[in-house]
C-alpha cells in the first residue's frame, strides 16, 4: 500500500512519533495480520523521521530465519570471515556502517525491521541490544502468529517499547481510502461491498480497486464511482499477492491450501488424513487457514478472496484429481448453504457430474444470494423435464435482475411455465412474468389476455371441481390484481382483493404464496389510501410468512418494496431502513443489484426528515447506479428526487442536467410514478418560479389517483415547501384522518400556521422532532420564535430559538452554520434579498414582509435563509450587525 494512501492510522502514527522522539530508549512494535498496513505505517514513520534520524532497514525472511545474522548481511560486507559469528564484532561493524551514514551530523539511528517474526535469534538479539543501550530507535512489524521474537517482546515487558496492534479499517476509513485511491466520490453501497469483501484489509482493498477498475466492474459516471458487477477474485493484482504468499510455503502446505480453497469448509480430521496435522498447524500459525467454528472446527482460507484466487490458480485437471481423491471423505450432504454452493460450483468448474435435484437446489439458492453466474450455470445443467420449469424460473429471475426482461419472459413462457400448477415449482413465477412484461413496456391488456389464454391451455378439459383448475384461476386472478395496482386502478383493486381473500380457503399447496400476495397488495392499497400504519402491519405479516417459506422466488423483492414505501408514508424511518437493509441481508451482492434503488428510497426518507444535504449526497450517485441496473424500477423516482434535492439546495447546474435526463420507467407502477411526478414538478418550481406549482395544484383534479391521501399529502407538502401558503389548509384536512408520524407532524404544522399561534408552532416542532423530522421541526420552532417576538414575548422567543438551533444541529448538514463561519462575500445579496433583509432588520415579521411585498411567507423565509448563508450568520437576531458590517 502506498504511503500517500495511508488512512485510519493517525492515532498510532502520532503515538509512534512521540515514542521515537523521546529521550532514552524507545521502540514501537507493530503487530497485525497480513495486509492490514503495518509495513505502510512503518514506511510512513520512516519518511517523517528521515530528516531527523538515519534510517536503516532490515527485512525478515523465512529463507534466512535459520541463518545466524543472515538478515544483517547487507551491513556486514566488510566484516572478516573469522569474526562472522562474534556478536561483539557484528555489533561493532553494524555501528560502523551507521556512523558512515550519519556523516558526523550527530543524528540518531532509526531501525525499520519488517517481518520481525522471521528474524533469526542472533539478529534479534543485536537489534534488541541497540535499543536497550539507547543507541537506536526501533520500529518492528510482525504478524500475531508466530509473533514477535522473544528478545523484542522483552523490550515491551521492560517498558522500553510500545506494542501497537493494528485492526482492519472500518467502513468510514474504507471510504476515505477508496476515494483517495480512485480520486473521486465512491457510492456508499459500493463502499459497503468493498468493505465487506476486503473485511477492512487495506492490501486486499487496493487489489479489489485495481482489479475491478481494469475488469470494468468499477466505473466512474458523472464523477461517481460505482460497481456494475460482482467483485472478482480472479484479478491479476490479487492473484499476484496470493501467489507471492503461497510460494513462500512448502509443497505440502500448498496442497493443503488447494484442498481447502476448492472444498471449504473442510472437516479438520479429513484434512489431517490428507496432508498431516503438522502441515495444518503450520498454515494456521501462518494465519493462512482458520477454523470456522473454533478449535477443531471445519477449516477454510483465512480470507474468502484468498480462496477465490486460489481456485483460479488450480487447473481444471488438477481440481478434478483433488475432487476424486476427496469424494469419499467429504460429507454427501453439506451442512451449510455455503458448503452446498461450493461443492456444486467445484463440480461445474472441473466437469464432475451432479444430480439434477442438487443442481436445482444450488441454482435456487445462488439466485436468492444473487450469485448469478453460479445460478445460471447450475440451472442450465438441469436435464430432467420435470425440473426444467423450475430451472427456467431461476434463470428468468437472474435475467430480470440484469434488466434483460425479454429473456426472462421467454424462459417463463416455455410450456406456460409461469402458471404451472405443480406445487414443487418456485412460486411467484407468474408475478415475475407479469413484472417482466410490464418492465418491457407491454400493454396491461395484452398481459392479462395472454395470462388468460395460457390458463385455458393449462386447464384444458379438466372439471371445474379439479383443484388444479382453482389453483390456476387464483394465479391468473393474482396477475390481474397486480396489473390493476400497476395501473393505479385502486378502486377496482380493493374490490378485487376482497374477492381474492374470500376465495383463498384455508388449505392448498399455494396457500402461503396467495396469502403473502394478498398482504402485499393490501400493504400497497392501504399506503395510497392514507393508512400507512395498517399497511405496515400487513407488510410485516407478509415478511414473517416469507421467513417461514424459503421456496418463494421473487416474492421477497415484491413485498419489501411495498413494505418500505408504507414505512416512508408512515414516517417510520427505522422500519424503512430495516426493510431496505434486507435487500442485502443474504449477500453483499444485493448492494450491487439493488444499491441504486436502496439509496433512492433512503434519499426520499432523508428528504422527508428535512436532511437535504445528506439526501443529495445519496441521491446523485443513486441516479448513476440506476442507469446501470434497476430491478425495482425506481429510476424515474430516483431521478425526480435527485432533481428536487439539487434544485432545493441551489445546485442549478446539477438540477438542469437531471431535468434533461428525466424519463418515466415502464415498470415503476402508478404509485411510484405519481410520487416521481410530484417531485419533478416541485423541482421545476424551485428551478424556475411558476413552472411547477400550478401543475401541482391541478393534479388532484386530473384524476382519482392524485386524490388518494397517500399521494395527495405529498403533493400538498411539496407545495408548502415551494411557497404555496394556501396548501396548509388542505394539509390539515388531508392529514387529519391519516395515521403515522409524518402525517401527524404536518397536520400539527398546518394547524399552527392557520392559527398563527406561537405555542402551536412549538407543539408542532416538538411533534416533528419526536417523529424524526428535524428539518420541518427547525422551521416550526423558527416560526414560533418569530411569532413570539412579534407578540413581545421575549423569553418564549429565546426558548423557541434554542429549540430551533437544537433541531438544526441534529441535521448534520449545510443548514447548520457555525457562528465563526466567514461570510461568502463573493456571492452578494440579490435585490430582493436586500429588500427582505432591510424589512427584517426594521422589525417586521415574515408575514408582515410577505404582505408588504405581496409574496408568500415561504418565499420570505427562503430568501432570509439564503441571506443568512451569504452573510455568514445563523439567525435573524444577527442580521442587523451583519448588515452594518
PEZIUR-V337465 format. One record per residue. RES is the residue in one letter. D_LAST is the distance of its C-alpha to the last C-alpha in Angstrom with 1 decimal. Layout:
((RES:D_LAST) (RES:D_LAST))
This chain:
((X:50.4) (X:48.2) (X:46.1) (X:42.9) (X:43.3) (X:43.8) (X:41.7) (X:41.9) (X:43.3) (X:40.3) (X:41.7) (X:45.2) (X:43.9) (X:41.9) (X:44.8) (X:47.3) (X:45.3) (X:45.1) (X:48.8) (X:49.9) (X:47.8) (X:49.1) (X:51.9) (X:55.5) (X:56.8) (X:54.6) (X:55.2) (X:53.5) (X:55.8) (X:54.2) (X:56.3) (X:55.9) (X:57.9) (X:58.3) (X:55.2) (X:52.7) (X:51.0) (X:52.6) (X:53.6) (X:50.1) (X:48.5) (X:51.1) (X:50.3) (X:46.6) (X:47.4) (X:49.7) (X:47.1) (X:44.5) (X:47.0) (X:48.9) (X:47.2) (X:48.2) (X:51.6) (X:54.6) (X:54.9) (X:58.5) (X:59.2) (X:62.1) (X:62.9) (X:65.1) (X:67.7) (X:70.3) (X:72.8) (X:72.5) (X:72.2) (X:75.9) (X:75.9) (X:75.4) (X:72.5) (X:72.3) (X:68.5) (X:68.4) (X:70.8) (X:68.1) (X:67.6) (X:71.3) (X:72.8) (X:74.1) (X:75.7) (X:79.6) (X:81.3) (X:83.2) (X:80.0) (X:78.4) (X:79.1) (X:78.2) (X:74.8) (X:74.6) (X:75.2) (X:72.7) (X:70.1) (X:70.8) (X:70.7) (X:67.4) (X:65.8) (X:67.2) (X:65.5) (X:62.2) (X:62.7) (X:63.3) (X:60.0) (X:58.1) (X:59.4) (X:59.2) (X:55.5) (X:55.8) (X:53.9) (X:54.7) (X:56.6) (X:55.0) (X:57.5) (X:56.5) (X:59.3) (X:59.2) (X:61.6) (X:62.8) (X:65.0) (X:67.3) (X:67.8) (X:71.3) (X:72.0) (X:72.6) (X:69.3) (X:67.4) (X:69.1) (X:68.2) (X:64.5) (X:64.4) (X:66.1) (X:63.5) (X:60.7) (X:62.8) (X:63.4) (X:59.7) (X:60.5) (X:58.4) (X:55.6) (X:56.4) (X:54.8) (X:57.5) (X:57.3) (X:59.8) (X:60.7) (X:61.3) (X:64.9) (X:67.0) (X:64.2) (X:63.5) (X:66.6) (X:67.9) (X:67.0) (X:63.3) (X:63.3) (X:64.7) (X:61.7) (X:59.6) (X:62.2) (X:62.0) (X:58.3) (X:57.9) (X:56.3) (X:53.7) (X:54.8) (X:52.1) (X:53.1) (X:51.1) (X:50.8) (X:50.3) (X:46.8) (X:45.2) (X:43.9) (X:40.3) (X:41.4) (X:43.9) (X:41.0) (X:39.1) (X:42.3) (X:43.4) (X:40.0) (X:40.0) (X:43.6) (X:43.3) (X:39.9) (X:38.4) (X:37.9) (X:41.1) (X:41.8) (X:41.9) (X:45.5) (X:46.6) (X:45.1) (X:47.1) (X:50.2) (X:49.6) (X:48.9) (X:52.0) (X:54.2) (X:53.2) (X:53.0) (X:50.0) (X:52.1) (X:50.0) (X:53.0) (X:54.3) (X:50.8) (X:50.7) (X:54.2) (X:53.3) (X:50.3) (X:52.3) (X:55.4) (X:53.6) (X:51.7) (X:55.0) (X:56.9) (X:54.4) (X:53.7) (X:50.0) (X:48.3) (X:44.8) (X:43.7) (X:40.4) (X:38.9) (X:40.5) (X:43.5) (X:46.1) (X:49.7) (X:52.2) (X:55.3) (X:56.6) (X:56.0) (X:59.1) (X:60.8) (X:62.8) (X:60.2) (X:61.1) (X:58.5) (X:59.5) (X:63.1) (X:62.8) (X:61.1) (X:63.9) (X:66.7) (X:65.5) (X:65.6) (X:68.9) (X:70.6) (X:70.2) (X:72.4) (X:76.2) (X:78.2) (X:78.9) (X:75.3) (X:74.4) (X:77.1) (X:75.8) (X:72.3) (X:73.7) (X:75.6) (X:72.6) (X:70.2) (X:72.8) (X:73.8) (X:71.1) (X:71.1) (X:74.5) (X:76.5) (X:76.7) (X:80.4) (X:80.9) (X:78.9) (X:80.8) (X:84.1) (X:82.7) (X:81.2) (X:81.9) (X:79.9) (X:79.1) (X:77.4) (X:75.3) (X:74.3) (X:73.3) (X:71.0) (X:69.4) (X:68.9) (X:67.2) (X:64.9) (X:66.2) (X:67.8) (X:66.8) (X:68.7) (X:67.3) (X:68.2) (X:68.6) (X:71.6) (X:74.5) (X:72.6) (X:72.5) (X:71.1) (X:68.4) (X:66.4) (X:63.4) (X:61.0) (X:61.7) (X:60.6) (X:63.2) (X:65.8) (X:64.7) (X:64.7) (X:68.2) (X:69.6) (X:68.7) (X:70.3) (X:73.7) (X:76.0) (X:77.4) (X:80.9) (X:79.9) (X:78.0) (X:81.1) (X:83.2) (X:81.0) (X:80.9) (X:84.7) (X:85.0) (X:82.6) (X:83.7) (X:86.3) (X:84.0) (X:80.9) (X:80.7) (X:81.9) (X:79.2) (X:75.8) (X:74.3) (X:70.7) (X:69.0) (X:67.7) (X:71.4) (X:72.7) (X:70.2) (X:70.8) (X:74.6) (X:74.5) (X:72.0) (X:74.2) (X:77.3) (X:75.7) (X:74.5) (X:77.9) (X:80.1) (X:81.6) (X:82.9) (X:81.1) (X:82.5) (X:80.9) (X:79.9) (X:78.0) (X:76.4) (X:75.2) (X:74.0) (X:71.9) (X:70.7) (X:69.5) (X:67.7) (X:66.1) (X:64.8) (X:63.2) (X:61.6) (X:60.6) (X:62.7) (X:63.6) (X:65.7) (X:68.0) (X:68.1) (X:69.3) (X:71.7) (X:73.3) (X:73.6) (X:74.9) (X:77.8) (X:79.1) (X:82.5) (X:83.8) (X:84.0) (X:83.3) (X:80.1) (X:78.8) (X:77.0) (X:74.9) (X:74.3) (X:73.2) (X:70.8) (X:69.2) (X:68.9) (X:67.5) (X:64.7) (X:63.8) (X:63.7) (X:61.7) (X:59.0) (X:59.0) (X:58.5) (X:62.1) (X:62.9) (X:66.1) (X:67.7) (X:66.9) (X:68.6) (X:71.6) (X:72.2) (X:72.0) (X:74.3) (X:77.1) (X:79.9) (X:77.7) (X:76.2) (X:73.1) (X:75.3) (X:77.9) (X:79.2) (X:80.1) (X:78.4) (X:78.2) (X:75.7) (X:71.9) (X:70.9) (X:68.0) (X:69.3) (X:69.5) (X:65.9) (X:64.9) (X:67.1) (X:65.5) (X:62.0) (X:62.9) (X:64.4) (X:61.3) (X:59.0) (X:61.3) (X:60.7) (X:64.2) (X:64.5) (X:64.9) (X:68.2) (X:69.6) (X:68.6) (X:70.2) (X:73.3) (X:73.8) (X:73.5) (X:76.2) (X:78.4) (X:78.1) (X:78.9) (X:82.0) (X:83.2) (X:82.6) (X:84.3) (X:87.3) (X:90.4) (X:89.3) (X:90.1) (X:87.2) (X:87.9) (X:87.3) (X:84.2) (X:83.1) (X:82.8) (X:80.6) (X:78.5) (X:78.0) (X:77.3) (X:74.6) (X:73.0) (X:73.0) (X:71.6) (X:68.8) (X:67.9) (X:68.0) (X:65.6) (X:63.2) (X:63.3) (X:62.6) (X:59.5) (X:58.4) (X:58.8) (X:57.0) (X:60.1) (X:59.3) (X:61.6) (X:64.5) (X:63.3) (X:63.4) (X:67.0) (X:68.0) (X:66.6) (X:68.6) (X:71.8) (X:71.0) (X:70.6) (X:73.9) (X:75.8) (X:74.6) (X:77.3) (X:77.2) (X:78.9) (X:79.1) (X:77.9) (X:74.7) (X:73.7) (X:70.8) (X:69.4) (X:69.8) (X:68.2) (X:65.2) (X:64.9) (X:65.2) (X:62.5) (X:60.1) (X:60.7) (X:60.2) (X:56.9) (X:55.6) (X:57.0) (X:55.6) (X:52.1) (X:52.0) (X:53.5) (X:50.6) (X:52.5) (X:50.9) (X:52.0) (X:55.6) (X:55.0) (X:53.8) (X:57.0) (X:59.1) (X:57.2) (X:57.7) (X:61.4) (X:61.7) (X:60.1) (X:62.4) (X:65.4) (X:64.2) (X:64.1) (X:67.8) (X:68.9) (X:68.1) (X:70.2) (X:67.8) (X:66.4) (X:63.1) (X:62.7) (X:60.1) (X:57.6) (X:58.7) (X:58.0) (X:54.9) (X:52.9) (X:53.8) (X:53.2) (X:49.6) (X:48.8) (X:50.1) (X:47.9) (X:44.8) (X:45.8) (X:46.4) (X:43.1) (X:45.1) (X:43.0) (X:45.2) (X:48.3) (X:46.8) (X:45.9) (X:49.4) (X:51.0) (X:49.2) (X:50.0) (X:53.7) (X:53.6) (X:53.5) (X:55.3) (X:58.6) (X:57.3) (X:54.2) (X:55.4) (X:54.1) (X:50.6) (X:51.7) (X:53.5) (X:51.3) (X:48.0) (X:46.4) (X:47.5) (X:46.6) (X:43.0) (X:42.7) (X:43.7) (X:41.5) (X:38.6) (X:39.6) (X:39.7) (X:36.2) (X:34.9) (X:36.6) (X:35.0) (X:31.5) (X:31.2) (X:30.0) (X:29.1) (X:32.4) (X:34.3) (X:33.1) (X:34.0) (X:37.5) (X:38.1) (X:37.4) (X:40.1) (X:42.3) (X:42.7) (X:43.9) (X:46.4) (X:47.7) (X:48.6) (X:51.0) (X:52.5) (X:52.2) (X:55.1) (X:53.2) (X:52.5) (X:48.7) (X:47.4) (X:46.6) (X:44.7) (X:42.9) (X:41.7) (X:40.6) (X:38.6) (X:37.0) (X:36.2) (X:34.6) (X:32.6) (X:31.3) (X:30.5) (X:28.7) (X:26.6) (X:25.6) (X:28.0) (X:29.4) (X:31.6) (X:33.3) (X:33.7) (X:35.4) (X:37.7) (X:38.7) (X:39.2) (X:41.6) (X:43.6) (X:44.2) (X:47.8) (X:49.8) (X:52.0) (X:55.7) (X:56.3) (X:53.0) (X:54.6) (X:53.5) (X:51.3) (X:49.3) (X:49.1) (X:48.0) (X:45.0) (X:44.2) (X:44.3) (X:41.9) (X:39.3) (X:39.9) (X:39.3) (X:36.2) (X:34.8) (X:35.8) (X:33.9) (X:30.7) (X:31.3) (X:32.4) (X:31.8) (X:35.1) (X:37.4) (X:38.1) (X:37.5) (X:40.4) (X:42.7) (X:41.6) (X:42.5) (X:45.9) (X:47.0) (X:48.5) (X:50.7) (X:51.8) (X:54.1) (X:55.1) (X:53.2) (X:49.7) (X:50.7) (X:51.5) (X:49.1) (X:48.3) (X:47.0) (X:45.8) (X:43.4) (X:41.6) (X:41.4) (X:39.9) (X:37.3) (X:36.2) (X:36.1) (X:33.9) (X:31.5) (X:31.2) (X:30.5) (X:33.9) (X:33.6) (X:37.4) (X:38.2) (X:37.5) (X:40.7) (X:42.8) (X:41.3) (X:42.5) (X:45.9) (X:46.3) (X:45.0) (X:46.9) (X:50.3) (X:49.0) (X:49.1) (X:46.6) (X:43.2) (X:41.3) (X:42.9) (X:42.7) (X:38.9) (X:38.2) (X:40.7) (X:38.9) (X:35.5) (X:37.2) (X:38.9) (X:35.6) (X:33.9) (X:36.9) (X:37.0) (X:33.2) (X:33.9) (X:31.3) (X:34.1) (X:35.5) (X:32.4) (X:32.5) (X:36.2) (X:35.5) (X:32.8) (X:35.3) (X:38.0) (X:35.9) (X:34.8) (X:38.4) (X:39.5) (X:37.4) (X:34.8) (X:31.4) (X:29.5) (X:30.9) (X:30.8) (X:27.1) (X:26.9) (X:29.3) (X:27.6) (X:24.2) (X:26.2) (X:27.8) (X:24.5) (X:23.4) (X:27.0) (X:27.3) (X:23.9) (X:25.2) (X:28.5) (X:26.9) (X:28.2) (X:25.3) (X:27.4) (X:28.6) (X:25.1) (X:23.9) (X:27.1) (X:26.7) (X:23.2) (X:24.8) (X:27.6) (X:25.2) (X:23.5) (X:27.1) (X:28.2) (X:25.3) (X:26.0) (X:29.6) (X:28.9) (X:28.3) (X:26.5) (X:23.4) (X:22.6) (X:21.4) (X:18.1) (X:17.8) (X:15.0) (X:14.4) (X:14.5) (X:12.2) (X:10.8) (X:13.3) (X:11.6) (X:15.2) (X:15.6) (X:13.7) (X:13.9) (X:17.3) (X:18.1) (X:19.5) (X:16.5) (X:14.3) (X:17.0) (X:17.4) (X:13.8) (X:13.8) (X:17.2) (X:16.2) (X:13.4) (X:16.3) (X:18.4) (X:20.8) (X:22.5) (X:23.0) (X:26.5) (X:25.5) (X:23.0) (X:25.9) (X:28.3) (X:26.3) (X:25.7) (X:29.1) (X:28.1) (X:28.9) (X:26.9) (X:27.0) (X:25.3) (X:22.4) (X:22.2) (X:22.3) (X:19.5) (X:17.3) (X:18.3) (X:17.6) (X:14.1) (X:13.6) (X:15.0) (X:12.9) (X:9.6) (X:11.3) (X:11.9) (X:15.4) (X:15.6) (X:15.1) (X:14.2) (X:10.9) (X:9.8) (X:8.6) (X:6.1) (X:5.1) (X:5.4) (X:3.8) (X:0.0))
